[in-house]
Amino acid sequence: MTAADEGQLLGPMKADLLGDLTAEQRAELAARMGLVLDDGLDVNHAVRAILERQALILGFDREVLAELLAWGGCRVDEGATNFRMVAEICRIRSMRVGSLSDRALLTLARLRGAEVGRYPDRPQLLRALKRQESLRGKFDRKRRRLVGKLVAKLIGENPSKPPPQEGKRPLPGIREQIEELGLVGGLAGRIRGAADDYISAKLDEIEQRIDRKLDEIDLRLAEWRDREIANRLRILKFTLIASVIVAAISLIYAWLKTALGL
């Protein structure tokens, strides 16, 4: 598929354009929106299902989508459309949804095709999300969790996590990363995270050095400015004294000239 086709699949499409797509393209478009089309579904029913999903996505609140992106550790451009945001959210397979708000839970449940009522409460949403996960998905997740525990023990990761910093999402451990992303993805994520932490620490160190140098420069400039002001005041004082002396001599000379009748 060309780049133009890929960009087109990230936005809403009309029924006639959807009908012109191949079955593979329609399936890819549906997958980007969290929709799974049955293999035996005819064109009309597939187009109708995609149109309904597009209408659902257009009605999503962008703040809720942004919350889901932050929860999944995904990033998109600031001006990304709902479809672009949903395409990233649909890649997230995590079931650790306890930190999500009720609105984000409802949006995630609808995207994953969970059966929820019109006004479900939080326990209903959590149960619906768990029921929606396939048996194979549950088995794979438990298998990845076991592998994650073994890897965490091998590298000696401390199971107790430090308290999260205010305003920042707590970083997952290697066990959680492997459980959600698999062995290779979890290790790669940990390596990237370690590299990012190292770079951030070095950048902070460089910034601190620059701040210290700037403070030293400001201090030296202040000392130079004080010396310059002191020198100018000294010159001004000498000039004033000399002016007073010259004026006094002129007055004495004028008085003597008058007194002697010169």
N, C-alpha and C positions, 0 to 999 in steps of 0.2 A: 504494500500500500504506500502511496506517495505521501510526502509531507503535507501536501494540500488536503489529501483525503483524511489524514490523521487529524489535522486541525479542524476539519469540518465535522468529524465525529465527536469533537468536544463541545459542540454547540447544538441548539435545537434544530431539527430538520422537519420539513413538511412531509405530508403523507406520500405525495408523488415521488419525492426524492428518496424516501425510505423504500418505496416499492421498487425503485431502480437499482438499489443496492443488491449485491449478491447475498446469499444466505450467510456466508462467512463474515461479510462486512456488517450485516445486521447483528449477528451474534457478538461481534467485537464491540459494536456500539452499545448493545445491551449490557455487556459485561462491564464496560466503562461506567455504566450507570447503576451497577449492582443488580442487574436483571439477568436471569438465566432463561433462555428460550429453549423449549423442548425441540428435539431434532425433528419430530414429525409435525411441528406447527406450520400451518400454511402461511402464505405471505400476508393475507389480510389480518389474521389474528396476531401475527408477529408485529405488523405495523401498528395495530391498535394498542398492543401492550407497550411498545416503545413510546407512542404518543402519550399514553397515560403516565408512563414514568417520567417523560420530559415535563409534563404539566406538574407532576409532584415536585420535581427538582426546582422548577421555576418558583414554586411557592415556599421553598426553604428559606429560613432566616440566615443571612450571611454571618451574623455573629455566632450562631449555633454551629455553622459549618467551620468557622474559624476555630471554635473550641475543639471540635473533633480533629481538625488538622493538628492543633497543638498537642492534643492528647496522643495522637499517633506519631508525633515527631516529624510531621510532613511540612513542607514549605511550598508555597506558590507565590506568584507575583501578586503585588498589591491589587492590581486591577483585574485579577482573574475572575472569570465568570463562575456562576454556580456549577456549571457542568465541569469546568476544569477542577474546581475544588472537590466535587463529588468523585471525579475520576481518581483523585489521590486518596480520598477517604476509602473508596472501595478496595484499595490495595491493603488496607489495614485489616488483619485477621485477629487481632488481640481480643481476648475475652475479659481482660481486666478493666471492667467498665464501672467499677465502684466509685471512681472519682468524678464521673461525668454528671452534669446536671440533668434534671428530669427532661428538659427540652432536648438536650443532646442525646439522651438515651432513646427518646421517642424517634428522633430523626435517624439514628443509627439502626434502630429496629426496623423502620420502614425501608431503609436502604438495603438491609440484609434480608428483606422479605419475610420478617417475622410477623405472625398473625397477632395483631393487637386490636383492641377495641377503639372506639372513638375517643374516649377519655380514660385511658389506662393509668393506674397509679404506678409508683416505682417498683414495688414487688412484682406486679404483673409484667412490667417491661423486662425486668431481669429474668423472670421465668421464660418469657417468650424468646428472648435472645438465646438462652440456654437450649430451649427446645429446637430452635432453628438450626443450631449447629449439627451437622451430620455426624453419624456414628464414626465414619472414617476420620472426620476432622477432630472429634474428641480423642480417638485413639492416637492420632498423630501428635496432638498437643500433649497428651500424657507421656508419650514416648519421648518427645522433645524435653519435657519437664524432667524426666529421669536422666536423660543425657546431660541436661543443664546442671542437675545436682551433682553428678559425677565429675563434670568439668570444674565446678565450683570447689569441690573438695580437693581435686588434683592441684589447682592453683592456689589453694588455701584462702579463698575469699571469705571474709568475715560475714557471717549471716546477718549480724546486726548492722543496720544502716544508720548513718549519721542523720540527724534531723535536717529536713530540707530547708534551704534558705528561703527567706520570705520573698514571695513574688516569683519563685522559680519552681519548675516542676521537678520532683525528685528523680534523680537518674536511676534507671533500672540496673540491677546487678547482672552478672554474666548469666546466672540461671534464668532470670526472666527474659533476657535477650535471646538466649538459645531456645527457650520455650516458644517465643513468638516468631522468631526468624529462622530457626533451624541452627544446626551446628556451625556451618560455614558463615551464614548471615550474622549469627550472634557474635562469633569471634571477630568477623570483619567490623561489625559495629563497635565492639569493644576496642579494637585497634584504632579505629577512626576517632573514637571518643578520647582514648589516651593521647593520640596525636593532637587533637583539638585542645585538650587540657594543657599539653606541653607548650603548644604555640601560644595559648592564652597567657600562660605563666610567663613565658619569655617576653611577650608583648607588654605585660604589666611591669616586668622588670625594666624593660627599655623605657617605658613611660615614666617610671619612678626616677630613673637616671636622668632623663631629660628634665623632669621637674626639679631635681636637685641642681642641675647645671643652670637652669633658668633662675632658681633662687640665688645661686652664687653670683650670677651676672647682675641680678637686681641689687644684691647687697653691695657689690663693687661699684655699680653705677650710683647707688645712694651715697657711698663713701666719697666717690669722686665729685658728686654734686655738692656734698657738704664742704669739701675742701675748696671747690671752686667758689662757692658762696662766701666762705671765710676769706679767701684771697681778695675777692671783689670788695668785701666790707673793709678789709685792711687798706686797700688802695684808696677807697672812698674816704676813710678816716684820715690818711696822710694828706690827701688832696684838700680836705676840709681844714686841717691844721695849717697847711701851707697857705691857704687862702686867708685864714684869720691872721697869720703872721704878716703876710703882705699888706693886708688892709690896715693892720696896726702900724706898720712902718710908714705907710702912706699918710696916715693921720698924724703921726709924730712929726714927719717931715713937713706937712702942711702947717702944723702948729708952730714949729720952730721958724719956718719961713715967715709966718705972720708976726711972731714975737720979735724977731730980729729985724723986721722991716726990710727983708730982702726982696 
